Amino acid sequence: MRNRSVADLMTPTAVAVQPGTSFKEIARLLDEYGITAVPVVDEDNRPVGVVSEADLLRRHTAKGGPSTAGAMMSSPVVVARPSWTAIEAARLMERHRVKRLPVVDAGGRLIGVLSRSDLLQLFLRRDRSIQEEILEDVVMRILGISPAALHIDVDEGRVTLSGTLERRSMAPVFVRLCESVDGVVEVVDRLTYEDDERDVTDGDAPARAESEVPPLP
C-alpha cells in the first residue's frame, strides 16, 4: 500500500517572485495563474516569504510604505518536503492556517507548490481503485486474509466492510488500514467473527460465570 506523497500532488513548476517584484506584477501573476498566493524567493531560489491576496489588499488599504514583495510578504515561510505524506502536509496547513505550501528540496530550494485543491485530488479517486487497493494490499498482502470471506463495498469513498473475520481483534487493525488508503472518506464496520475472543470453553463457563456475578448488596 502506497500513500501518495507531496511530490505526487504538488504543482512542480511553481510561480515565484523576487523580493523586489512590484505590487502590480504580483497582482497580475495571481490573476493570470488563478492562484491566491505566491512564494518569494531569494537569488538562490530559496523561499523567504509568501505574498497572498490578503497581503495585497492590506497594502492597498494602508495607502503607504513600500509596495514590493519583500515589504508585503509574510515571513518566515512555512514549507513542505516532497517526501511528506498528504496527511502531514494537510496537518501543517491546518496548524498554520495557510492554503498553500512551497515545497523545497534538501537544499531548501523551491521545487513546487502544494495547495488545498491539490490535496483534494486524493478524494477524487475512483471507488473501484479504492476497492482494489483494499482487497489486494490490505486484505491479501498485509493481513493475509482470503478475500472470499469478505465483502468490500465502496460508494463515493465510503467503505463498508462486511463478512467474517477469524478473530475480533483483527477488526480495529483492518479498519485503521482501510482508513489510511488514499481517497477513503469513511469506514463502516459490519464485520462478524468466527471467534469473538470473549467466548470460553464449556469447562470454563461455570467458573467464569460464577466469578462474574456481582456481589449482592
Disulfide bonds with the S-S distance in Angstrom:
none
